[in-house]
Amino acid sequence: MKNAVSELPLALQEKLAARTSAAIEKYNLRSTEDPETATYACPLFEQSIGCLVHSTAKPFPCIAHACYERREDLPPDELLNSAETAIETLNIQTYGKRVSPLAIPLAVNSTT
């Protein structure tokens, strides 16, 4: 996502940074928060444009929550399950542990 955001016009990047910080503060987000109970607003949504990274870096929560304009664009459930399993396996091999997805504002704001 950070790569997709870095390709946006500077004015949109600045608006996104402000919304990201506001969402992190407002919802008291922390990277250790339980993703099952986390609540947050998406700073990647720009009024009159829509999702700023829809075509290049669709965030996992949007895929998982079917944030698609058309039903036929949804990936098949078995493909999504297979991809999630592969990602979890790779995370365990790479980091030695399961890695939970971050809330979008935390992912955009991350320094890693």
Secondary structure, 3 states (H helix, E strand, C coil): CHHHHHCCCHHHHHHHHHHHHHHHHHCCCCCCCCCCCCCCCCCCEECCCEECCCCCCCCHHHHHCCCCCCHHHCCCHHHHHHHHHHHHHHHHHHHCCCCCCCCHHHHHHCCC
